[in-house]
Amino acid sequence: MMHDIAVLALIWITVFIASYLAHKTRLTPVLWYLFCGTILVNVGFLPEVLPVFIIDFAELGIIIIMFALGFEEDTANFLQGIKRSWGIALFGAITPFAIGYVAADIYWNDNNTSLFCGLAMMATAVSLTMVSLKSEGLSNTPAATGIMTSAVLDDIASLALVAILVPIATGEATVSLDGILLILGKAVAFFALVTLIGGWLFPASQGFTQKIPLLGKLNLQEVLAMAKGEYTVLSLLLIAVLVGLLAHEFGFHPAVGAYMAGLIIHREYFDFHQEEDKDYYQQAKEIIDNVAFSWIGPVFFVALGSKLLFDLDTFLSVLPEALMLFVALFIGQVLSAALAARYTGNFDWPASWMIGFGMLGRAELAFVVMDIAYVQHHIMSVDAFYTLMLVAFMLNLSVPLTISWHKRHFKMG
């Protein structure tokens, strides 16, 4: 039995190898993290079920990655992006759900399996896309904001549908208006609470809250400035984790909360200790980027790649179905998201196609749905499970490849 720390050491060695291969092939490191994770688990170097320590470490990685991306983003851009992205979120979710449902109905002719296939295929993996865009130097473009905002809206819709449809498919409950309203209410409450934290709590000593006992003394700037800025990064990571945990309590993936936490921290909070002649914002950003993209964040992608276990007979038997479903989802997802971006969000064509490619990934929520259906409730057959795993993996590989390929057209646009 390999020690948990030995597993982490092996994953970190993999990160070095993947980064070297990425440099040599000029492809994003994410692609190689996924690929190396798959190879390691199938040759037996990594355990098929990763230790809880590694799973939690990987989750911390995705929280810090999303915080780092939110920290870079301008809040005004994000809010403007939501107004432009409703169509991308709507059509970019309905289309893969319908394709997954219909394909599963043709292949396995079971209503509950079809529901879960549709749900798994509509869950967008925004983290994969944002890291791919960052590695290509495109993370601050309008297309990146469009992808992120529509993915946040998609996440709300996917979570709502999972919460509504899973109990029905497993026979545990029937759909109720109260249940749907509760989910939507929690989504609204979470974003309202984060807005409240960003708008009034952090600069509490400057607004109307300054007269409230204790709360009036709270000022994020003073916390960040503690001990000449030595605790700046710790303060930021603590905020990322706490808002991530808050998101989890409201039913979201903690990464969504971490992104929102990064979004509400403004550059002006770092205007302290002028006598030191240091850019504390830039210093904190460099450290967080290093943590997110070099040593904790990559563990998430290697762990994600390790979910694809090869059973040759099963793989060969489901390969035709998987390839057909992949092609249908690739075309449907790219077209629906790109056309929505162009005609409901008024993005130009290069940005619209970039958004279409960016919405291809399938990760966290897709695997959660598959786990519920196959492992926990045995609703889905082994063939259906392997088909979805293979399709999700091919879609994830498509993200960095298509973004890298489209980059030259995008730059011209």
Salt bridges, closest charged atoms under 4 A:
GLU72 OE2 - LYS134 NZ 2.57
GLU72 OE2 - LYS285 NZ 3.58
GLU136 OE1 - LYS407 NZ 3.44
GLU172 OE2 - HIS377 NE2 3.89
GLU275 OE2 - HIS273 ND1 3.65
GLU276 OE2 - LYS228 NZ 3.34
ASP279 OD2 - ARG267 NH2 2.94
ASP289 OD2 - LYS134 NZ 3.72
ASP289 OD2 - LYS285 NZ 3.34
